[in-house]
Amino acid sequence: MYTNLHNSHNTPAMLYLENGDHVQSQEGVTQGDNAAMAMYALSTRPLIQALSNETANDEVKQVWCADDSSAVGSLAGVKKWWKYLQANGPDFGYCPKPAKTILLKKTAV
């Protein structure tokens, strides 16, 4: 798997535009690459584990699907998870966007 990923992503991919120009794709994985999801899953695993370790005492549970993450737990625990994700995510290549984030709070009935 490493050899395939290395050969596919070692240098920027040339993306050709309909007018004949081209741009270089220098970040992430090429859309349509069969190994893209496996590569992304492996690359985000250290961040997911770090978040889990950071919030273990807060009983925060997290779910990830591709580049979407979510967490559930106490308000204080989820806040701690979010702050850690914002502060440390970019070091792992994951940049959370607060404007695209929603907080849902369950109230007792």
C-alpha distances in whole Angstrom, upper triangle without the diagonal:
4,5,5,6,9,10,11,12,14,17,19,19,22,24,27,30,32,35,33,32,28,27,24,21,20,19,17,14,16,18,17,13,11,8,11,13,10,9,13,13,11,13,17,17,18,21,22,22,24,26,27,28,30,32,32,36,36,35,33,30,27,25,22,21,19,21,24,25,28,30,33,36,39,40,40,37,35,37,35,32,32,34,31,28,30,31,27,25,25,24,21,21,22,26,28,31,34,36,33,34,36,38,39,42,43,47,49,51
4,5,5,6,8,10,10,11,15,17,18,21,23,26,30,32,35,33,31,28,26,22,20,18,17,16,14,16,18,18,14,14,10,12,14,11,9,13,14,11,12,16,16,17,20,21,22,23,26,26,27,29,31,32,35,36,35,33,30,28,26,23,22,20,21,25,26,29,31,34,36,39,40,40,36,35,36,34,31,32,33,30,27,29,29,26,24,23,22,19,19,21,25,27,30,33,35,33,33,36,38,39,42,44,47,49,52
4,6,5,6,8,10,10,13,16,17,20,22,25,29,31,33,31,30,26,25,22,20,19,18,17,15,16,19,18,14,14,12,14,16,14,12,16,17,15,16,19,20,21,23,25,25,27,29,30,31,33,35,35,39,40,38,36,34,31,29,26,25,22,24,27,29,32,34,37,40,43,43,43,40,38,40,38,35,35,36,33,31,32,32,29,27,26,25,22,21,24,27,30,33,36,38,35,36,39,41,43,45,47,51,53,55
4,6,5,6,9,10,13,15,14,18,20,22,26,28,31,28,28,24,23,20,18,17,17,15,12,13,15,15,11,11,8,11,14,12,11,14,16,14,15,19,20,21,23,24,25,27,29,30,31,33,35,35,39,39,38,36,33,30,28,25,23,20,22,25,27,31,33,36,39,42,43,43,39,37,39,38,34,34,35,33,30,32,32,29,26,26,25,22,21,23,26,29,31,35,36,33,34,37,39,41,44,45,49,51,54
4,6,5,6,8,11,13,13,16,18,21,24,27,30,28,26,23,21,18,15,14,13,12,9,11,14,13,10,10,7,9,11,10,8,11,13,12,12,15,17,18,20,21,23,24,26,27,29,30,32,33,36,37,35,33,31,27,25,22,21,18,19,22,24,28,30,33,36,39,39,39,36,34,35,34,31,31,32,29,26,28,28,25,23,22,21,18,17,19,22,25,27,31,32,30,31,34,36,38,41,42,46,49,51
4,6,5,5,9,11,13,16,18,22,25,28,30,28,26,22,20,17,15,14,14,13,11,13,16,16,13,14,11,12,15,13,11,14,16,14,14,17,19,19,21,23,24,25,27,29,30,31,33,34,38,38,37,35,33,30,28,25,24,20,21,25,26,30,32,36,38,41,41,41,38,36,37,35,32,32,33,30,28,29,29,26,23,22,21,19,18,20,23,26,29,32,34,32,33,36,38,40,43,45,49,51,54
4,6,6,8,11,11,14,17,20,23,26,28,25,24,21,19,16,15,14,15,14,12,12,16,16,12,14,12,13,16,15,13,16,18,17,17,20,22,23,25,26,28,29,31,32,33,35,37,38,41,42,41,38,36,33,31,27,26,22,23,27,29,33,35,39,41,44,44,44,41,39,40,39,35,35,36,33,31,32,32,29,26,25,24,22,20,23,26,29,31,35,36,34,35,38,40,43,46,47,51,54,56
4,6,8,9,8,12,14,17,20,23,25,23,22,18,17,14,12,12,12,11,9,9,12,12,9,11,10,10,14,13,11,14,17,16,16,19,21,22,24,25,27,28,30,31,33,34,36,37,40,40,39,36,34,31,28,25,23,20,20,24,26,30,33,36,39,42,42,42,39,37,38,37,34,33,34,32,29,30,30,27,25,23,23,21,19,21,24,26,28,32,33,31,32,35,38,40,43,45,49,51,53
4,6,7,8,11,13,17,20,23,25,23,21,17,15,12,10,9,9,9,7,8,12,13,10,13,11,10,14,14,11,12,16,15,14,17,19,20,21,23,25,26,27,29,30,31,33,35,38,38,37,34,32,29,27,23,22,18,19,22,25,28,31,35,37,40,40,40,37,35,35,34,31,30,31,29,26,27,27,24,22,20,20,17,16,18,20,23,25,29,30,28,30,33,36,38,41,43,47,50,52
4,7,9,12,15,19,22,25,27,24,22,18,16,13,11,10,11,11,11,12,16,17,14,16,14,14,17,17,13,15,18,17,15,19,21,21,22,25,26,27,29,31,32,33,35,36,40,40,39,37,35,31,30,26,25,22,22,25,27,31,33,37,40,42,42,41,39,37,37,36,33,32,33,30,28,28,28,25,23,21,20,18,17,20,22,25,28,31,32,31,33,36,38,41,44,46,50,52,55
4,6,9,13,16,19,22,23,21,19,15,13,9,9,8,10,12,11,12,15,17,15,18,16,15,19,19,16,17,21,20,18,21,23,24,25,27,29,29,31,33,34,35,37,38,42,42,41,38,37,33,32,28,27,23,23,26,28,32,35,39,41,44,43,43,40,38,38,37,34,33,34,32,29,29,29,26,24,22,21,20,18,21,22,26,28,31,32,31,33,36,39,41,45,47,51,54,56
4,7,9,13,15,19,20,18,15,12,9,6,5,5,8,10,10,10,13,15,14,17,16,15,18,19,16,17,21,20,18,21,24,24,25,27,29,29,30,33,34,35,37,38,42,41,41,38,36,33,31,27,26,22,21,25,27,31,34,38,40,43,42,42,40,37,37,36,33,32,32,31,28,27,28,26,23,21,21,20,17,20,21,24,25,29,30,28,31,34,37,40,43,45,49,52,54
4,6,10,13,16,18,15,14,10,8,6,5,7,9,11,9,8,11,13,12,15,15,14,18,19,16,17,21,21,19,22,25,26,26,28,30,31,32,34,36,36,38,40,43,43,42,39,37,33,31,27,25,21,21,25,27,31,34,38,41,44,43,43,41,38,38,38,35,33,34,33,29,29,30,28,25,23,23,22,19,21,22,25,26,30,30,28,31,34,37,40,43,45,49,52,54
4,6,10,13,14,12,10,6,6,5,6,9,12,13,12,10,12,14,14,18,18,17,20,22,20,20,24,25,23,25,28,29,29,31,34,34,35,37,39,40,41,43,46,45,45,42,40,36,34,30,28,24,23,27,30,34,37,40,44,46,45,45,43,40,41,40,37,36,36,35,32,31,32,31,28,25,26,25,22,24,24,27,28,31,31,30,32,36,39,41,45,47,51,54,56
4,7,10,12,10,9,5,5,6,7,10,12,14,12,10,11,13,14,17,18,17,20,22,20,20,24,25,23,25,29,30,30,31,34,35,35,37,39,40,41,43,46,45,44,41,39,35,33,29,26,23,22,25,29,32,36,39,43,45,44,44,43,39,40,40,37,35,36,35,32,31,32,31,28,26,27,25,22,23,24,26,26,30,29,28,31,34,37,39,43,45,49,52,54
4,7,8,7,6,4,7,9,10,14,16,17,16,13,14,15,16,20,21,20,23,25,24,24,28,29,27,29,32,34,33,35,38,38,38,41,43,43,44,46,50,48,48,44,42,38,36,32,29,26,25,28,32,35,39,42,46,48,47,48,46,43,43,43,40,38,39,38,35,34,36,34,31,29,31,29,26,27,27,29,29,32,31,30,33,36,40,42,46,48,51,55,56
4,5,6,5,5,8,11,12,16,18,19,18,15,15,17,19,22,24,22,25,28,26,26,29,31,29,31,34,35,35,36,39,40,40,42,44,44,45,47,51,49,48,45,43,39,36,33,30,27,26,29,32,35,39,42,46,48,47,48,46,43,43,43,41,38,39,39,35,34,36,35,32,30,32,31,27,28,27,29,29,32,30,29,33,35,39,41,45,47,51,54,56
4,5,7,9,12,15,16,20,21,22,21,18,17,18,21,24,26,24,27,30,29,29,32,34,32,34,37,39,38,39,42,43,43,45,47,47,48,50,53,52,51,47,45,41,39,35,32,29,29,31,35,38,41,45,48,50,49,50,49,45,45,46,43,41,42,42,38,38,40,39,35,33,35,34,30,31,31,32,31,34,33,31,35,37,41,43,47,49,53,56,57
4,6,9,12,15,17,21,23,24,24,21,20,22,24,27,29,27,30,33,31,31,35,36,35,36,39,41,40,41,44,45,45,47,49,49,50,52,56,54,53,50,48,44,41,38,35,32,31,34,37,40,44,47,51,53,51,52,51,47,47,48,45,43,44,44,40,39,41,40,37,35,37,36,32,33,32,34,33,36,34,33,37,39,43,45,49,52,55,58,59
4,7,10,13,16,19,22,23,23,19,20,21,23,26,28,26,30,32,30,30,34,35,34,35,39,40,39,41,44,44,44,47,49,49,50,52,56,54,54,50,48,44,42,38,35,32,31,34,38,41,44,48,51,53,52,53,51,48,48,48,46,43,44,44,40,39,41,40,37,34,36,35,31,32,32,34,34,37,35,34,38,41,44,47,50,53,56,60,61
4,7,11,13,16,19,21,21,18,19,21,22,26,27,25,28,31,29,29,32,33,31,33,36,38,37,39,42,42,42,45,47,46,48,50,53,52,51,48,46,42,40,36,34,30,29,32,36,39,42,46,49,51,50,50,49,46,45,46,43,41,41,41,38,36,38,37,34,31,33,32,29,30,29,32,31,34,33,32,36,39,42,45,48,51,54,58,60
4,7,10,13,16,18,17,15,16,18,19,23,24,22,25,27,25,25,29,30,28,29,33,34,33,35,38,38,39,41,43,43,44,47,50,49,48,45,43,39,37,33,31,27,26,29,33,36,39,43,46,48,47,48,46,43,43,43,40,38,39,38,35,33,35,34,31,28,30,29,25,26,26,29,29,32,31,30,33,37,40,43,46,49,52,56,57
4,7,9,12,14,15,13,15,17,18,22,22,20,23,25,23,22,26,27,25,26,30,31,30,32,35,35,35,38,40,40,41,43,46,45,45,42,40,36,34,30,28,25,24,27,30,33,36,40,43,45,44,44,43,40,39,39,37,34,35,34,31,30,31,30,27,24,26,25,22,23,23,25,25,29,28,27,30,34,37,40,43,46,50,53,55
4,6,9,12,12,11,13,16,16,20,20,18,21,23,20,20,24,24,22,24,27,28,27,29,32,32,33,35,37,37,39,41,44,43,43,39,38,34,32,29,27,23,22,25,28,32,35,38,41,44,42,43,41,38,38,37,35,33,33,32,29,28,29,27,25,22,23,22,19,21,21,24,24,28,28,27,30,33,36,39,42,45,49,52,54
4,6,8,9,8,10,13,13,17,16,14,17,19,16,16,20,20,18,20,23,24,24,26,29,29,29,32,34,34,35,37,41,40,39,36,34,31,29,25,23,19,18,22,24,28,31,35,38,40,39,39,37,34,34,34,31,29,30,29,26,25,26,25,22,19,20,19,16,17,18,21,22,25,25,24,27,30,33,36,39,42,45,49,51
4,7,9,9,12,16,15,18,17,14,17,19,15,15,19,19,16,18,22,22,22,24,26,26,27,30,31,31,33,35,39,38,38,34,33,29,28,24,23,19,18,21,24,27,30,34,37,39,38,38,36,33,33,32,30,28,28,27,24,23,24,22,19,17,17,16,13,16,16,20,21,24,25,24,26,30,33,35,39,41,45,48,50
4,7,9,11,15,14,17,15,12,15,16,13,12,16,16,13,15,18,19,18,20,23,23,24,26,28,28,30,32,35,34,34,31,29,26,24,20,19,16,14,18,20,24,26,30,33,35,34,34,32,29,29,29,26,24,25,23,20,20,21,19,16,14,15,13,10,12,13,16,18,21,22,21,23,26,29,32,35,38,41,44,47
4,7,9,12,11,14,12,9,11,12,10,8,12,13,10,12,15,17,16,18,21,21,22,24,26,26,28,30,33,32,32,28,27,23,21,17,16,12,11,15,17,21,24,28,31,33,32,33,30,28,28,27,24,23,24,22,19,19,20,18,15,13,15,12,9,11,12,15,17,21,22,20,22,25,27,30,33,36,39,42,45
4,6,9,7,10,9,6,9,11,8,8,12,13,11,13,16,18,18,19,22,23,24,25,28,28,30,31,35,34,33,30,28,24,22,18,16,12,12,16,19,22,25,29,32,35,34,35,32,30,30,30,27,25,27,25,22,22,24,21,18,17,18,15,12,14,16,18,20,23,24,22,24,27,29,31,35,37,41,43,46
4,6,6,9,9,7,10,13,11,11,15,16,15,17,20,22,22,23,25,27,27,29,31,32,33,34,38,37,36,33,30,27,24,20,18,14,15,18,21,25,28,32,35,38,37,38,35,32,33,33,30,28,30,28,25,25,27,25,21,20,21,19,16,17,19,21,22,25,26,23,25,28,31,33,37,39,43,45,47
4,6,9,10,7,10,13,12,12,15,17,16,17,20,23,22,23,26,27,27,29,32,32,33,35,38,37,35,32,30,26,23,19,16,13,14,17,20,23,27,30,34,37,36,37,35,32,33,33,30,28,30,29,25,26,28,26,22,21,23,20,17,18,19,20,21,25,25,22,24,27,30,32,35,37,41,44,45
4,6,9,8,10,12,13,13,16,17,18,19,21,24,24,24,27,29,29,30,33,34,35,36,39,38,37,33,31,27,24,20,17,14,16,18,22,25,28,32,35,38,38,39,37,34,35,35,32,30,33,31,28,29,31,28,25,24,26,23,20,20,22,23,24,28,27,25,27,29,32,33,37,38,42,45,46
4,5,5,8,10,10,11,14,15,15,17,20,22,23,23,26,27,28,29,32,33,34,35,38,38,36,33,30,27,24,20,17,14,16,19,22,25,28,32,35,38,38,39,36,34,35,35,31,30,32,31,27,28,30,27,24,24,24,21,19,20,22,24,25,29,29,26,28,30,33,34,38,39,43,46,47
4,6,7,8,10,11,13,14,16,17,19,22,23,23,25,27,28,28,31,32,33,34,37,37,35,32,29,26,23,19,16,14,16,19,22,25,28,31,34,38,38,39,36,33,35,35,31,31,33,31,28,29,31,28,25,25,26,22,21,21,24,25,27,30,30,27,29,31,33,34,37,39,43,45,47
4,6,5,6,9,10,11,12,14,16,19,20,20,22,24,25,26,28,30,31,31,35,34,33,30,27,24,21,18,15,13,15,18,20,24,26,30,33,36,36,37,34,32,33,33,29,29,31,29,25,27,29,26,22,23,23,19,18,19,22,23,25,29,30,27,28,30,32,34,37,38,42,44,46
4,6,5,6,9,10,10,12,14,17,18,18,20,22,23,24,26,28,28,29,33,32,31,28,25,22,19,15,13,10,12,15,17,21,24,27,30,34,34,34,31,29,30,30,26,26,28,26,22,24,25,23,19,19,20,17,15,15,18,20,22,25,26,23,24,27,29,31,34,35,39,42,44
4,5,5,6,9,10,11,12,15,16,15,18,20,20,21,24,25,26,27,30,30,28,25,22,19,16,12,10,7,10,13,15,18,21,24,27,31,31,32,29,26,28,28,24,24,26,24,21,23,24,22,18,19,20,16,15,15,18,19,21,24,25,22,22,25,27,28,31,32,36,38,40
4,5,5,6,9,10,11,14,15,15,17,19,20,20,23,25,25,26,30,29,27,25,22,19,16,13,12,10,12,15,16,19,22,25,28,31,32,32,29,27,29,28,24,25,27,24,21,24,25,22,19,20,20,16,16,16,19,20,23,26,27,25,25,27,29,30,33,34,38,40,42
4,5,5,6,9,10,13,14,14,16,18,19,20,22,24,25,26,30,30,28,26,23,20,18,14,13,10,12,15,17,20,22,26,29,32,32,32,29,27,29,27,24,24,26,23,20,22,23,20,17,17,17,14,13,14,17,19,22,25,27,24,25,27,29,31,33,35,39,41,43
4,5,5,6,9,11,12,12,14,16,17,18,20,22,23,24,27,27,26,23,20,17,15,11,10,7,8,12,13,17,19,23,26,29,29,29,26,24,25,24,21,20,22,20,17,19,20,17,14,15,15,11,10,11,14,15,18,21,23,20,21,23,25,27,30,32,35,38,40
4,6,5,6,10,10,10,12,14,15,16,18,20,20,21,25,24,23,20,18,14,12,9,9,7,9,11,12,15,17,20,23,26,27,27,24,22,24,23,19,20,22,19,16,19,20,17,14,16,16,12,12,12,15,16,19,22,24,21,21,23,24,26,28,30,34,36,38
4,6,5,8,10,10,11,14,15,16,17,19,21,21,25,25,24,22,19,16,15,12,13,11,12,15,15,18,20,23,25,28,29,29,25,24,25,24,20,21,23,20,17,20,21,17,15,16,15,11,12,13,17,18,21,24,26,24,24,26,27,29,31,32,36,38,41
4,6,7,8,10,11,13,14,16,17,18,20,21,25,25,24,21,20,17,16,13,13,11,11,14,14,17,19,23,25,28,28,28,24,23,24,22,19,19,20,18,15,17,18,14,12,12,12,8,9,10,13,16,19,22,24,22,22,25,26,28,30,32,36,38,41
4,6,5,6,9,10,11,12,14,16,17,18,22,21,21,18,16,13,12,9,11,9,9,11,11,14,15,19,21,24,24,24,21,19,20,19,15,16,17,15,12,14,15,12,9,11,11,7,8,8,12,13,16,19,21,19,19,21,22,24,27,28,32,34,37
4,5,5,6,9,10,10,12,14,16,16,20,20,19,17,15,12,12,10,12,11,12,13,12,14,15,18,20,23,24,24,20,19,21,19,15,17,18,15,13,16,17,13,12,14,13,10,12,11,15,16,19,21,24,22,21,23,24,25,27,29,32,34,37
4,6,5,6,9,10,10,12,14,15,19,19,19,17,16,14,14,13,15,14,14,15,14,16,16,19,21,23,24,23,20,19,20,18,15,16,17,13,12,15,15,11,10,12,11,8,11,11,15,16,20,22,25,23,22,24,24,26,28,30,33,35,38
4,5,5,6,9,10,10,12,14,17,17,17,15,14,12,12,11,14,13,12,13,11,13,14,17,18,21,21,20,17,16,17,15,11,12,13,10,8,11,11,8,7,10,9,6,9,8,11,12,16,18,21,20,18,20,21,23,25,27,30,32,36
4,6,5,6,9,10,11,12,15,15,14,12,11,8,9,8,12,12,11,12,9,11,11,14,16,18,19,19,15,14,16,14,11,12,14,11,9,13,14,11,9,13,13,10,12,11,13,13,17,18,21,19,18,19,19,21,23,24,28,30,33
4,5,5,6,9,10,10,14,15,14,12,12,10,12,12,15,15,15,15,13,14,13,16,17,19,20,19,16,15,17,15,12,14,15,12,11,15,15,12,12,15,14,12,14,14,16,17,20,21,25,23,21,22,22,23,25,26,29,31,34
4,5,5,6,9,10,13,14,14,13,13,12,14,14,17,17,16,16,14,15,14,16,17,19,19,18,14,14,15,12,10,12,13,9,9,13,12,9,10,13,12,10,14,13,15,15,19,20,23,22,20,22,22,23,24,26,29,31,34
4,5,5,6,8,11,11,11,9,10,9,11,12,15,16,15,14,11,11,10,13,13,15,16,14,11,11,12,9,7,9,10,7,7,11,11,9,9,13,13,12,14,12,14,13,17,17,21,20,17,19,18,20,21,22,25,28,31
4,6,5,6,9,10,9,8,8,8,11,12,16,17,17,16,12,12,10,12,12,14,16,15,11,11,13,11,8,12,13,10,11,14,15,13,13,17,16,15,17,16,18,17,20,20,24,22,19,20,19,20,21,22,25,27,30
4,6,5,8,10,10,10,11,12,15,16,19,21,20,19,16,16,14,15,15,16,18,16,12,13,15,12,10,14,14,11,12,16,15,13,14,18,16,15,19,17,19,19,22,22,26,25,22,23,22,23,23,25,27,29,32
4,6,8,9,10,10,12,12,15,16,20,21,20,19,16,15,13,14,14,14,15,13,10,11,12,8,7,11,11,8,10,13,12,11,13,16,15,15,18,17,18,17,20,20,24,23,20,21,20,21,22,23,26,27,31
4,6,5,7,6,9,10,14,16,19,21,20,18,15,13,10,11,10,11,12,10,7,8,10,7,6,10,11,9,11,14,14,13,15,18,18,17,20,18,19,18,20,20,23,22,19,19,17,19,18,20,22,24,27
4,5,6,7,9,11,14,17,20,22,22,20,17,15,12,12,11,12,14,13,9,11,13,11,10,14,15,13,14,18,18,17,17,21,21,20,22,21,22,21,24,23,27,25,22,22,20,21,20,21,23,24,28
4,6,8,11,14,17,20,24,26,25,23,20,18,14,13,11,11,13,11,9,12,13,11,11,15,16,14,16,19,19,19,20,24,23,23,26,24,25,23,26,25,28,27,24,23,21,21,20,21,23,23,27
4,6,9,12,16,18,22,24,23,21,17,15,11,10,8,7,10,8,5,8,10,9,9,13,14,13,15,18,18,18,19,23,23,22,25,22,23,21,23,22,25,24,21,20,17,18,16,17,19,20,24
4,6,10,13,17,20,23,22,20,16,14,10,9,6,8,11,10,7,9,12,11,10,14,16,15,16,19,20,20,20,24,24,23,25,23,24,21,24,23,26,24,21,20,17,17,16,16,18,19,23
4,7,10,13,17,19,19,16,13,10,6,6,5,7,10,10,6,7,10,9,8,11,13,12,13,16,17,17,17,21,21,20,22,19,20,18,20,19,22,21,17,17,14,14,14,15,18,19,22
4,7,10,14,17,17,14,11,8,5,5,6,10,12,13,10,9,12,12,10,12,15,14,14,17,19,18,17,21,22,20,21,19,20,18,20,19,22,20,17,16,15,15,15,15,18,20,23
4,7,10,13,13,11,7,5,4,6,9,12,14,15,11,9,13,13,9,11,14,13,12,15,17,16,14,18,19,17,18,15,17,15,17,17,20,17,15,15,14,14,15,17,20,22,25
4,7,10,11,8,6,5,6,9,12,15,17,18,15,13,16,16,12,13,17,16,13,16,19,18,15,19,20,17,18,15,17,15,17,18,19,17,14,15,15,15,17,18,22,24,26
4,6,7,6,4,6,9,12,15,18,19,20,17,15,17,17,13,14,17,16,13,16,18,16,14,16,18,15,15,12,14,13,15,17,18,15,14,15,16,17,19,21,24,27,29
4,6,5,7,9,12,15,18,22,22,23,21,18,20,21,17,17,20,19,16,18,21,19,16,18,20,16,16,13,15,14,16,18,19,15,15,16,18,18,21,22,26,29,31
4,6,8,11,15,18,21,24,24,26,23,20,22,22,18,18,20,19,16,18,20,18,15,16,18,15,13,11,13,13,15,18,19,15,16,18,20,21,24,26,29,32,34
4,6,10,14,17,20,23,23,24,21,18,19,20,16,15,17,17,13,14,17,15,12,13,15,12,11,8,10,9,11,14,15,12,13,15,17,19,23,25,28,31,33
4,7,11,14,17,20,20,21,19,15,17,18,14,13,16,16,12,14,17,16,13,15,17,15,13,10,11,9,11,13,14,10,10,12,14,16,19,21,25,27,30
4,7,11,14,17,16,18,15,12,14,15,11,10,14,13,10,12,15,14,11,14,16,14,14,10,11,9,11,12,14,11,10,11,12,14,17,19,22,25,28
4,7,10,13,13,15,13,9,12,13,10,9,13,13,11,13,16,16,14,17,19,17,17,13,14,11,13,13,15,12,9,10,10,11,13,15,19,21,24
4,7,10,10,12,9,6,10,11,8,8,12,12,11,13,16,16,14,18,20,18,19,16,16,13,15,14,17,15,11,11,10,10,12,13,17,19,22
4,7,8,11,8,6,10,11,9,11,14,15,14,16,19,19,18,22,23,22,23,19,20,17,18,17,19,17,14,12,10,9,10,10,14,16,19
4,6,8,6,6,9,10,10,12,14,15,15,18,20,20,20,23,25,23,25,22,22,19,20,19,21,20,16,15,12,11,10,10,13,14,18
4,5,5,6,8,10,10,12,14,15,16,18,20,21,21,25,26,25,27,24,23,20,21,19,22,21,17,15,12,11,9,10,12,13,17
4,5,5,6,9,10,10,12,14,15,16,18,20,20,23,25,25,26,23,22,19,19,17,19,19,15,13,10,10,8,10,11,14,17
4,6,5,6,9,10,11,12,14,15,16,18,19,22,23,24,25,22,22,19,20,17,20,20,17,16,12,13,12,14,15,17,21
4,5,5,6,9,10,11,12,14,15,16,17,20,21,21,23,20,20,17,19,17,20,20,16,16,13,14,13,14,16,18,22
4,5,5,6,9,10,10,12,14,15,15,19,20,20,21,18,17,14,16,14,17,16,13,12,9,11,11,13,15,18,21
4,5,5,6,9,10,11,12,14,15,18,19,19,21,18,17,14,15,13,16,16,12,12,10,12,12,15,17,20,23
4,5,5,6,9,10,11,12,13,16,17,18,20,17,16,14,16,15,18,18,15,15,13,15,15,18,20,22,26
4,6,5,6,9,10,10,11,14,15,15,17,14,14,12,14,13,17,16,13,14,12,15,15,18,20,23,26
4,5,5,6,9,10,10,13,15,15,16,13,12,9,11,10,13,13,10,11,10,13,15,18,20,23,26
4,5,5,6,8,10,12,14,15,16,13,12,10,12,11,15,15,13,14,13,16,17,20,23,26,29
4,5,5,6,8,10,11,12,14,12,12,11,13,13,17,17,15,17,16,19,20,22,25,28,31
4,6,5,5,8,10,10,11,8,8,7,10,11,15,14,12,15,15,18,19,22,25,28,31
4,6,6,7,10,11,11,9,7,6,9,9,12,13,12,14,15,18,20,23,26,29,32
4,6,7,8,10,12,10,9,9,12,12,16,17,15,18,18,21,23,26,29,32,35
4,6,5,7,9,8,9,10,13,14,18,18,17,20,20,23,24,27,30,33,36
4,5,5,6,5,6,7,11,13,16,15,15,18,18,21,24,26,30,32,36
4,5,5,5,5,8,11,13,16,16,16,20,21,24,26,29,33,36,39
4,6,7,9,12,15,17,20,20,20,23,24,27,29,32,35,38,41
4,6,8,11,15,17,20,19,19,22,23,26,28,31,34,37,40
4,6,10,13,16,18,17,18,21,23,26,28,31,35,37,40
4,6,10,13,15,14,14,17,19,22,25,27,31,34,37
4,6,10,12,11,12,16,18,21,24,27,30,33,36
4,6,9,8,8,12,14,17,20,23,26,29,32
4,5,6,7,10,13,16,19,23,26,29,32
4,5,5,8,10,14,17,20,23,27,29
4,6,8,11,15,18,21,24,27,29
4,7,10,13,17,20,23,26,28
4,7,10,13,16,19,23,25
4,6,10,13,16,20,22
4,6,10,13,16,19
4,7,10,13,15
4,6,10,13
4,7,9
4,6
4
